[in-house]
Amino acid sequence: MAHADLVFTGGPVFTANTVRSRASAVAVRAGRIVAVGGDDVRELVGPSTELVDLRGRMLIPGFQDAHVHPVWGGLDMLRCDLSELGTAAEYLEAIAGYVADHASDEWILGGGWQMSAFPGGTPTAAALDAVTGERPAFFPNRDGHGAWVNSAALRLAGIDRETPDPADGRIERDADGTPSGTLHEGAMALVNRLLPEEPLERLTDALLLGQRYLHSFGITAWQDAIVGSYGDAGDPGPAYLRAAADGTLTARVVGAIWWDRTQGLEQIPSILERRDRYRAGRFAATSVKVMQDGVAENFTAAMLEPYCDGHGHFTDNSGISFVDPAVLAEAVPILDAEGFQVHFHAIGDRAVRECLDAVERAIALNGRSDNRHHIAHIQVVHPEDVPRFRELGVAANMQSLWATYEPQMVELTLPFLGEPRSAWQYPFGDLLRAGAVLAAGSDWSVSTPDPMAAIHTAVNRTAAPGHEEGEYDAFLPEQAIDLATSLTAYTAGSAWVNHLDDVTGTIEVGKLADLVVLDRDPFAGPAEEIGATHALQTFVEGERVFAAPDA
């Protein structure tokens, strides 16, 4: 009998398979799982076998993030990173320090501020001018749907009171029409097209930094939600190719090729060419990302009914469909016929419906495929559309960390959605009961990539320990899902979306040994402590890619 290279014993094993079988030991040989069981697995221990004593802690499949931006997240960490701060004063102090330390930089670049730190969610150029001086500055917010710019950047871009709003965005203005310093959605492109191009070496450094960070949370695979030129960071694709070629890409990555909303069907040949070119080692760009709308906080999420004015009265604004629904209904069937998965961004109920309608038309024209289309974010879903996820085979890609009461929700969302829409948010429980496939992701660097923090919120509908922004009740607790379901969504569910379920996502004989040792059994403690769980060790094909100091 051939001995195992690696054996885990002495703790519960969450297999994430359909029968949720119980086990307490797992053996690995040549990067694959060769045994799952109990004391019998010890028969595979030989003189050169590495033994990992779980000591009552839990072994699970590697987490898979179904919607994340690791290259951009790593680049944020290399720039002026505001993501760990929370007030306007803290942001300005950090920016001032960064400016002093980077006197030779042509542009002051960073990001990660949260809208709730500023009145109306809109910081001003005047405040930024005070710490940046005459050098242009560009700071996207945490969700990437708005940017804080200074006066020098506005001047360079030629943005003044006569500049019209782009069709897919808005320039925030003072009462006299003067741009005030916040650019929403497509208006950001007026400035970020002027930014210096990041060299491939720096993007690769950002990828590897982001990869290390994700591995530290037990993430072994992901879907990069935008591979293409978008925002202020450049195309991550070449960085993935370089890392895949030299063996430094340790994660499995599906790339979602950016659908340029300024173009139409004429871009499809380019997307096909990039799918062929962006494939090496553990990286393959087999998905297409369609950002169908914006976000609710800046009133660009596409709604079936108009936004409220904060006092219960409808306005004349119902958000923006970034891709004309008629174009979407043509494009999705073509992409589906070409074998692409379509990865939709949809926040508002109209955007969700437009995406589902496009998939429905693809099925009518092409028949059912195994392309596994999925809709990310799903913040507001009309109840009539909930059962359509199962009917159409569309996965619900949850960013469950956002399903809480926090200042941005309380101050910038609920008053403008009104009822009944406010009660339609993040309906994970209804989607589960309707039989939808649930996958999960973080959207890092929009929010923490910690899967256990997101799982905590999915179960409790409250913020995880360390992520609270005030004391609030549970948010729509009837939409909570149980711990096993949430863990399965973040492992087997995302593996299914990534077309990796034949080799990863569950702990079964024959699967690749992409595994995580947690620091506890989250099922053994109270639900209120789920989010305190951390990854101790992360393995990809049986090779350790992360170990905490106390592992």
C-alpha positions as CSV (number, residue, x, y, z in Angstrom):
1,M,0.0,0.0,0.0
2,A,1.4,3.4,-1.0
3,H,1.7,5.8,1.9
4,A,0.2,9.3,1.9
5,D,2.2,12.5,1.6
6,L,-0.1,14.3,4.1
7,V,-2.6,13.2,6.6
8,F,-5.0,15.4,8.6
9,T,-6.4,13.7,11.8
10,G,-8.0,14.6,15.1
11,G,-10.8,17.0,14.2
12,P,-14.1,17.3,12.3
13,V,-14.0,17.4,8.5
14,F,-16.7,19.4,6.7
15,T,-16.8,17.7,3.3
16,A,-19.4,20.1,1.7
17,N,-20.7,17.2,-0.4
18,T,-24.4,16.6,-0.8
19,V,-24.8,14.0,2.0
20,R,-22.7,16.1,4.4
21,S,-20.9,13.0,5.5
22,R,-19.0,13.1,8.8
23,A,-15.3,12.4,8.8
24,S,-12.3,13.0,11.1
25,A,-9.3,12.2,8.9
26,V,-8.2,12.9,5.3
27,A,-5.2,11.6,3.4
28,V,-3.4,13.2,0.5
29,R,-1.0,11.8,-2.1
30,A,0.5,13.5,-5.1
31,G,-1.8,16.5,-4.6
32,R,-5.1,14.6,-4.5
33,I,-7.3,13.3,-1.7
34,V,-6.9,9.5,-1.5
35,A,-8.9,8.7,1.7
36,V,-11.7,10.4,3.8
37,G,-12.7,8.6,6.9
38,G,-11.6,8.1,10.5
39,D,-9.1,6.0,12.3
40,D,-8.7,3.7,9.2
41,V,-6.9,6.6,7.4
42,R,-3.9,6.1,9.8
43,E,-3.1,2.9,7.8
44,L,-1.8,5.3,5.1
45,V,0.8,7.0,7.4
46,G,4.3,6.1,6.6
47,P,7.8,7.3,7.7
48,S,7.7,10.3,5.3
49,T,4.1,11.3,5.8
50,E,3.4,14.7,7.2
51,L,0.8,14.6,10.0
52,V,-1.4,17.6,10.7
53,D,-3.1,17.2,14.1
54,L,-6.3,19.2,13.9
55,R,-6.7,19.1,17.7
56,G,-10.4,19.4,17.4
57,R,-10.3,22.1,14.8
58,M,-12.1,21.8,11.5
59,L,-10.8,20.9,8.1
60,I,-12.9,22.3,5.1
61,P,-12.5,22.5,1.4
62,G,-10.6,25.6,0.2
63,F,-12.8,28.7,0.0
64,Q,-13.5,29.9,-3.5
65,D,-14.4,33.6,-4.0
66,A,-16.8,33.9,-6.9
67,H,-16.4,37.7,-7.3
68,V,-13.2,39.4,-6.4
69,H,-10.5,41.8,-7.7
70,P,-7.1,40.6,-6.3
71,V,-4.8,42.6,-8.6
72,W,-6.7,45.8,-7.9
73,G,-6.8,44.9,-4.2
74,G,-3.1,44.4,-4.2
75,L,-2.5,47.6,-6.0
76,D,-4.7,49.4,-3.4
77,M,-2.3,48.0,-0.7
78,L,0.6,49.5,-2.6
79,R,-1.0,52.9,-3.0
80,C,-2.6,55.2,-0.4
81,D,-4.9,52.6,1.2
82,L,-7.8,54.1,3.1
83,S,-9.8,50.9,3.5
84,E,-8.9,50.4,7.2
85,L,-10.0,53.9,8.1
86,G,-13.4,55.3,8.7
87,T,-13.7,59.1,9.0
88,A,-13.0,62.0,6.8
89,A,-10.3,63.3,9.2
90,E,-8.5,60.0,9.1
91,Y,-8.6,59.9,5.4
92,L,-7.1,63.4,5.0
93,E,-4.4,62.7,7.6
94,A,-3.4,59.4,5.8
95,I,-3.4,61.2,2.4
96,A,-1.2,64.0,3.8
97,G,1.3,61.5,5.0
98,Y,1.3,59.6,1.7
99,V,1.8,62.8,-0.2
100,A,4.8,63.7,1.9
101,D,6.4,60.3,1.4
102,H,5.8,60.2,-2.4
103,A,7.1,63.6,-3.4
104,S,8.2,62.4,-6.9
105,D,4.9,60.8,-7.9
106,E,3.1,62.6,-10.7
107,W,-0.3,61.6,-9.5
108,I,-1.5,60.9,-5.9
109,L,-3.4,57.6,-6.2
110,G,-5.2,55.6,-3.6
111,G,-8.7,54.6,-2.6
112,G,-11.0,52.7,-0.2
113,W,-13.0,55.5,1.4
114,Q,-16.6,54.8,2.5
115,M,-19.4,57.1,1.4
116,S,-20.9,57.2,4.9
117,A,-17.9,59.3,6.1
118,F,-19.1,62.3,4.1
119,P,-22.4,64.2,4.0
120,G,-24.5,62.7,1.3
121,G,-21.6,60.3,0.5
122,T,-19.8,63.0,-1.6
123,P,-16.4,64.4,-0.5
124,T,-15.1,67.6,-2.0
125,A,-12.2,68.7,-4.1
126,A,-11.5,71.5,-1.7
127,A,-10.9,69.2,1.2
128,L,-8.5,67.1,-0.9
129,D,-6.7,70.2,-2.2
130,A,-5.7,71.1,1.3
131,V,-3.5,68.0,1.6
132,T,-2.5,67.3,-2.0
133,G,-1.5,70.7,-3.3
134,E,-1.2,71.1,-7.1
135,R,-0.6,67.5,-7.9
136,P,-3.7,65.7,-9.3
137,A,-5.3,63.2,-7.1
138,F,-7.7,60.3,-7.8
139,F,-9.3,58.2,-5.1
140,P,-12.0,55.7,-5.9
141,N,-14.3,54.8,-3.0
142,R,-14.6,51.3,-1.6
143,D,-17.2,50.0,-4.1
144,G,-15.4,51.5,-7.1
145,H,-18.5,53.3,-8.3
146,G,-17.4,56.8,-7.4
147,A,-14.1,58.7,-7.1
148,W,-12.9,61.6,-5.0
149,V,-10.7,64.0,-7.1
150,N,-9.0,67.3,-6.4
151,S,-9.1,70.5,-8.3
152,A,-5.9,69.8,-10.2
153,A,-7.4,66.6,-11.6
154,L,-10.6,68.4,-12.6
155,R,-8.6,71.0,-14.4
156,L,-6.4,68.4,-16.2
157,A,-9.6,66.6,-17.4
158,G,-11.2,69.8,-18.5
159,I,-14.2,69.2,-16.2
160,D,-16.1,72.5,-15.4
161,R,-19.6,73.7,-15.0
162,E,-20.1,73.4,-18.8
163,T,-19.1,69.7,-18.9
164,P,-22.2,67.5,-19.4
165,D,-22.8,64.3,-17.4
166,P,-21.9,61.2,-19.4
167,A,-24.7,58.9,-20.2
168,D,-23.5,56.3,-17.7
169,G,-22.5,58.6,-14.8
170,R,-22.8,61.8,-13.0
171,I,-20.6,64.7,-12.0
172,E,-21.4,65.9,-8.5
173,R,-21.9,69.7,-8.5
174,D,-22.3,72.7,-6.3
175,A,-25.5,74.8,-6.5
176,D,-24.0,76.9,-9.3
177,G,-23.1,73.8,-11.4
178,T,-19.4,73.8,-10.5
179,P,-18.0,70.3,-10.1
180,S,-17.5,69.7,-6.4
181,G,-15.1,66.8,-6.4
182,T,-17.0,63.5,-6.6
183,L,-17.4,61.6,-9.9
184,H,-20.0,58.8,-10.1
185,E,-19.7,55.8,-12.4
186,G,-18.9,56.7,-16.0
187,A,-17.9,60.2,-15.0
188,M,-14.8,58.7,-13.4
189,A,-13.5,57.9,-16.9
190,L,-13.1,61.6,-17.6
191,V,-10.2,61.6,-15.2
192,N,-8.8,58.0,-15.0
193,R,-8.1,58.0,-18.7
194,L,-5.4,60.4,-17.9
195,L,-3.7,58.3,-15.3
196,P,-0.2,56.9,-15.9
197,E,-0.3,53.2,-17.0
198,E,0.9,50.8,-14.4
199,P,3.8,48.6,-15.7
200,L,3.4,44.9,-15.8
201,E,5.9,44.3,-13.1
202,R,3.9,46.4,-10.6
203,L,0.6,44.7,-11.6
204,T,2.3,41.3,-11.1
205,D,3.6,42.4,-7.7
206,A,0.0,43.5,-6.9
207,L,-1.3,40.1,-7.9
208,L,1.1,38.2,-5.8
209,L,0.4,40.5,-2.8
210,G,-3.3,40.0,-3.3
211,Q,-2.9,36.3,-3.6
212,R,-0.9,36.0,-0.4
213,Y,-3.7,38.0,1.3
214,L,-6.4,35.8,0.0
215,H,-4.6,32.6,0.9
216,S,-4.4,34.0,4.5
217,F,-8.2,33.7,4.6
218,G,-8.2,30.2,3.2
219,I,-9.1,31.1,-0.3
220,T,-7.6,28.8,-2.9
221,A,-9.6,29.7,-6.0
222,W,-11.5,32.7,-7.3
223,Q,-13.2,34.4,-10.2
224,D,-11.6,37.8,-11.1
225,A,-14.7,39.8,-11.8
226,I,-13.0,42.2,-14.3
227,V,-10.2,41.2,-16.6
228,G,-9.8,44.1,-19.0
229,S,-9.1,47.8,-18.9
230,Y,-11.4,49.4,-16.4
231,G,-11.0,52.0,-13.7
232,D,-7.6,53.2,-12.5
233,A,-5.6,50.0,-12.4
234,G,-5.2,48.5,-15.9
235,D,-5.9,45.0,-17.2
236,P,-5.0,42.2,-14.8
237,G,-4.8,39.6,-17.6
238,P,-1.1,40.0,-18.4
239,A,-0.2,39.7,-14.8
240,Y,-2.1,36.5,-14.5
241,L,-0.3,35.1,-17.6
242,R,3.1,36.0,-16.2
243,A,2.4,34.5,-12.8
244,A,0.9,31.4,-14.4
245,A,4.0,31.0,-16.7
246,D,6.6,31.3,-13.9
247,G,4.7,29.2,-11.4
248,T,3.9,31.9,-8.9
249,L,0.2,31.7,-9.4
250,T,-0.8,29.2,-6.8
251,A,-4.5,29.8,-6.9
252,R,-7.0,28.6,-9.5
253,V,-8.5,31.6,-11.3
254,V,-11.3,32.1,-13.7
255,G,-11.1,35.5,-15.4
256,A,-14.3,37.4,-16.4
257,I,-13.5,39.4,-19.5
258,W,-14.9,43.0,-19.3
259,W,-17.8,43.8,-21.5
260,D,-17.1,47.4,-22.6
261,R,-20.5,49.2,-22.2
262,T,-19.4,51.9,-24.6
263,Q,-19.4,49.3,-27.4
264,G,-21.9,46.8,-28.7
265,L,-21.7,43.4,-30.4
266,E,-18.7,44.5,-32.4
267,Q,-16.5,43.7,-29.4
268,I,-17.3,40.0,-29.4
269,P,-14.4,39.0,-31.8
270,S,-12.0,40.8,-29.4
271,I,-13.5,38.9,-26.4
272,L,-13.1,35.6,-28.3
273,E,-9.4,36.5,-29.0
274,R,-8.8,37.3,-25.4
275,R,-10.3,34.0,-24.2
276,D,-7.8,32.2,-26.4
277,R,-4.9,34.3,-25.3
278,Y,-5.7,34.5,-21.6
279,R,-5.3,30.9,-20.8
280,A,-2.2,29.4,-19.0
281,G,-1.6,27.1,-16.1
282,R,-4.2,27.7,-13.4
283,F,-5.7,30.8,-15.2
284,A,-8.4,30.8,-17.8
285,A,-10.6,33.7,-18.9
286,T,-13.7,31.8,-19.8
287,S,-16.4,34.2,-18.4
288,V,-17.6,37.6,-19.6
289,K,-18.4,40.4,-17.0
290,V,-21.4,42.6,-17.8
291,M,-22.0,45.4,-15.3
292,Q,-25.7,46.1,-15.9
293,D,-26.1,48.9,-13.4
294,G,-24.4,50.9,-10.7
295,V,-25.1,51.1,-7.0
296,A,-28.1,52.2,-4.9
297,E,-26.1,54.7,-2.8
298,N,-25.5,57.1,-5.8
299,F,-28.9,56.3,-7.4
300,T,-27.4,54.5,-10.4
301,A,-28.7,51.0,-9.5
302,A,-31.4,50.3,-12.1
303,M,-34.8,50.1,-10.4
304,L,-38.3,49.1,-11.7
305,E,-39.7,52.1,-9.8
306,P,-38.1,55.5,-9.3
307,Y,-36.0,56.3,-6.2
308,C,-37.6,58.2,-3.3
309,D,-36.5,61.6,-2.3
310,G,-35.8,60.6,1.3
311,H,-39.3,61.7,2.4
312,G,-41.3,58.9,0.8
313,H,-42.0,60.6,-2.5
314,F,-40.9,59.3,-5.9
315,T,-38.4,61.2,-7.9
316,D,-37.9,61.0,-11.7
317,N,-34.8,58.9,-11.4
318,S,-34.9,55.1,-11.6
319,G,-31.2,54.5,-12.1
320,I,-29.2,53.5,-15.2
321,S,-29.1,50.4,-17.3
322,F,-25.5,50.6,-18.4
323,V,-26.1,48.1,-21.2
324,D,-29.2,48.8,-23.2
325,P,-31.6,45.8,-22.5
326,A,-32.1,45.3,-26.2
327,V,-28.4,45.0,-26.7
328,L,-28.1,42.7,-23.7
329,A,-30.8,40.5,-25.2
330,E,-28.7,40.1,-28.3
331,A,-25.3,39.8,-26.7
332,V,-26.0,37.2,-24.1
333,P,-27.4,34.6,-26.6
334,I,-24.3,35.1,-28.8
335,L,-21.9,34.7,-25.8
336,D,-23.8,31.7,-24.6
337,A,-23.6,30.1,-28.0
338,E,-19.9,30.7,-28.0
339,G,-19.6,28.8,-24.7
340,F,-19.0,31.8,-22.4
341,Q,-20.3,32.0,-18.9
342,V,-21.9,35.5,-18.3
343,H,-21.1,37.0,-15.0
344,F,-23.6,39.8,-14.4
345,H,-23.4,42.7,-11.9
346,A,-26.9,43.6,-10.9
347,I,-27.8,45.7,-7.8
348,G,-31.3,47.0,-8.6
349,D,-34.4,44.9,-9.3
350,R,-34.7,46.2,-12.9
351,A,-31.1,45.2,-13.6
352,V,-31.7,41.7,-12.1
353,R,-34.8,41.3,-14.3
354,E,-32.9,42.5,-17.4
355,C,-30.2,39.9,-16.8
356,L,-32.6,37.1,-16.2
357,D,-34.6,38.1,-19.3
358,A,-31.4,38.0,-21.4
359,V,-30.6,34.5,-20.1
360,E,-34.1,33.4,-20.8
361,R,-33.8,34.5,-24.4
362,A,-30.4,32.7,-24.7
363,I,-32.2,29.5,-23.6
364,A,-35.0,30.1,-26.0
365,L,-32.5,30.5,-28.9
366,N,-29.8,28.1,-28.0
367,G,-31.4,25.6,-25.6
368,R,-30.0,25.0,-22.2
369,S,-26.2,24.9,-21.8
370,D,-23.8,24.2,-19.0
371,N,-22.3,27.7,-19.1
372,R,-23.5,28.5,-15.5
373,H,-24.4,32.1,-15.8
374,H,-24.5,33.9,-12.5
375,I,-25.7,37.3,-11.1
376,A,-23.6,38.9,-8.5
377,H,-24.7,41.3,-5.7
378,I,-28.5,40.8,-6.1
379,Q,-29.2,43.6,-3.6
380,V,-32.8,44.3,-4.6
381,V,-34.7,41.4,-6.2
382,H,-38.4,41.7,-7.0
383,P,-40.2,38.7,-5.4
384,E,-41.5,37.6,-8.8
385,D,-38.0,37.1,-10.0
386,V,-36.7,35.0,-7.1
387,P,-38.0,31.6,-8.6
388,R,-36.6,32.5,-12.0
389,F,-33.0,31.8,-10.7
390,R,-33.8,28.1,-10.4
391,E,-36.0,28.0,-13.5
392,L,-33.3,29.5,-15.7
393,G,-30.3,27.8,-14.0
394,V,-28.8,31.1,-12.9
395,A,-26.6,31.0,-9.8
396,A,-27.1,33.7,-7.1
397,N,-23.6,35.1,-6.4
398,M,-23.9,36.5,-2.8
399,Q,-21.8,39.2,-1.3
400,S,-23.4,38.4,2.1
401,L,-21.2,40.7,4.1
402,W,-23.3,43.6,2.9
403,A,-26.6,42.3,4.2
404,T,-26.5,44.3,7.5
405,Y,-27.6,47.5,9.0
406,E,-24.7,49.9,8.9
407,P,-24.4,53.7,8.2
408,Q,-24.3,53.4,4.4
409,M,-27.5,51.2,4.5
410,V,-29.3,53.3,7.1
411,E,-28.4,56.8,5.8
412,L,-27.8,56.4,2.0
413,T,-30.0,53.4,1.0
414,L,-33.1,52.8,3.0
415,P,-34.6,56.3,2.8
416,F,-34.3,56.3,-1.0
417,L,-35.5,52.8,-1.6
418,G,-38.6,53.1,0.5
419,E,-41.1,50.3,1.1
420,P,-41.6,47.6,0.0
421,R,-38.2,47.6,-1.8
422,S,-36.2,47.9,1.3
423,A,-37.5,44.5,2.4
424,W,-36.5,42.9,-0.9
425,Q,-32.8,43.3,-0.2
426,Y,-30.3,40.3,-0.3
427,P,-33.0,37.7,-0.2
428,F,-30.7,34.7,0.3
429,G,-33.3,32.7,2.3
430,D,-35.9,33.1,-0.4
431,L,-33.4,32.1,-3.1
432,L,-32.4,29.0,-1.1
433,R,-36.0,28.1,-0.5
434,A,-36.7,28.5,-4.3
435,G,-33.9,26.1,-5.1
436,A,-31.4,28.5,-6.6
437,V,-27.7,27.5,-6.7
438,L,-25.9,29.8,-4.1
439,A,-22.3,30.9,-4.7
440,A,-20.4,33.4,-2.6
441,G,-17.8,36.1,-2.9
442,S,-16.4,39.2,-1.4
443,D,-15.9,41.8,-4.1
444,W,-12.6,42.6,-2.3
445,S,-11.2,45.3,-2.3
446,V,-14.7,46.7,-1.9
447,S,-15.0,44.8,1.4
448,T,-13.0,42.3,3.4
449,P,-12.2,39.1,1.6
450,D,-12.7,37.1,4.9
451,P,-15.2,34.3,4.0
452,M,-16.0,33.7,7.7
453,A,-17.0,37.3,8.2
454,A,-19.4,37.0,5.2
455,I,-20.6,33.6,6.4
456,H,-21.3,35.1,9.9
457,T,-23.5,37.8,8.3
458,A,-25.3,35.2,6.0
459,V,-26.2,33.2,9.2
460,N,-26.9,36.1,11.6
461,R,-27.7,39.0,9.3
462,T,-25.5,41.1,11.6
463,A,-21.9,42.3,11.1
464,A,-19.1,39.9,12.2
465,P,-17.0,40.7,15.2
466,G,-14.6,43.4,14.3
467,H,-16.7,44.6,11.4
468,E,-19.4,46.4,13.3
469,E,-20.2,50.0,12.5
470,G,-22.6,50.8,15.3
471,E,-25.2,48.8,17.2
472,Y,-28.0,47.5,15.1
473,D,-30.6,44.8,15.1
474,A,-30.5,41.9,12.6
475,F,-31.2,43.0,9.0
476,L,-34.2,41.1,7.5
477,P,-33.5,38.0,9.7
478,E,-36.0,36.0,7.7
479,Q,-33.5,35.9,4.9
480,A,-30.8,34.2,7.0
481,I,-29.4,30.9,5.8
482,D,-27.8,28.2,8.0
483,L,-24.1,27.7,8.5
484,A,-23.7,24.5,6.5
485,T,-25.5,26.1,3.5
486,S,-23.3,29.2,3.7
487,L,-20.1,27.2,4.0
488,T,-21.2,25.1,1.0
489,A,-21.9,28.2,-1.0
490,Y,-18.4,29.5,-0.4
491,T,-16.8,26.2,-1.4
492,A,-18.9,23.8,-3.5
493,G,-21.2,26.5,-4.8
494,S,-18.5,28.8,-6.0
495,A,-16.6,25.8,-7.4
496,W,-19.7,25.0,-9.5
497,V,-19.8,28.5,-10.8
498,N,-16.1,28.3,-11.6
499,H,-16.5,25.0,-13.5
500,L,-14.0,23.6,-10.9
501,D,-16.5,21.3,-9.2
502,D,-15.1,18.2,-10.9
503,V,-11.8,18.6,-9.1
504,T,-12.4,20.9,-6.1
505,G,-15.0,22.4,-3.8
506,T,-15.7,19.3,-1.7
507,I,-13.5,16.8,0.3
508,E,-13.9,13.6,-1.6
509,V,-11.6,10.9,-2.8
510,G,-10.1,11.9,-6.2
511,K,-10.5,15.6,-5.7
512,L,-7.5,18.0,-5.5
513,A,-6.3,18.7,-2.0
514,D,-7.3,22.3,-1.8
515,L,-7.9,22.5,1.9
516,V,-8.1,24.9,4.8
517,V,-7.6,24.2,8.5
518,L,-9.8,26.6,10.6
519,D,-8.8,27.6,14.1
520,R,-12.0,26.1,15.6
521,D,-15.2,24.1,14.7
522,P,-17.7,26.9,13.9
523,F,-20.6,24.5,14.4
524,A,-19.5,23.9,18.0
525,G,-19.9,27.4,19.3
526,P,-22.8,30.0,19.3
527,A,-23.7,31.5,15.9
528,E,-22.7,34.9,17.3
529,E,-19.1,33.8,17.2
530,I,-18.9,32.3,13.7
531,G,-17.1,35.5,12.4
532,A,-14.3,35.1,14.9
533,T,-13.2,31.9,13.1
534,H,-9.9,32.3,11.2
535,A,-7.8,30.2,8.7
536,L,-4.8,28.6,10.3
537,Q,-3.3,26.8,7.3
538,T,-4.2,26.8,3.5
539,F,-3.2,24.1,1.1
540,V,-3.3,24.0,-2.7
541,E,-2.9,20.5,-4.2
542,G,-1.5,19.4,-0.8
543,E,1.2,22.2,-0.8
544,R,1.0,24.6,2.1
545,V,0.6,28.2,0.8
546,F,-0.3,29.8,4.1
547,A,0.4,29.1,7.8
548,A,-0.6,31.4,10.6
549,P,2.0,32.0,13.3
550,D,0.0,30.0,15.8
551,A,-0.7,27.1,13.3
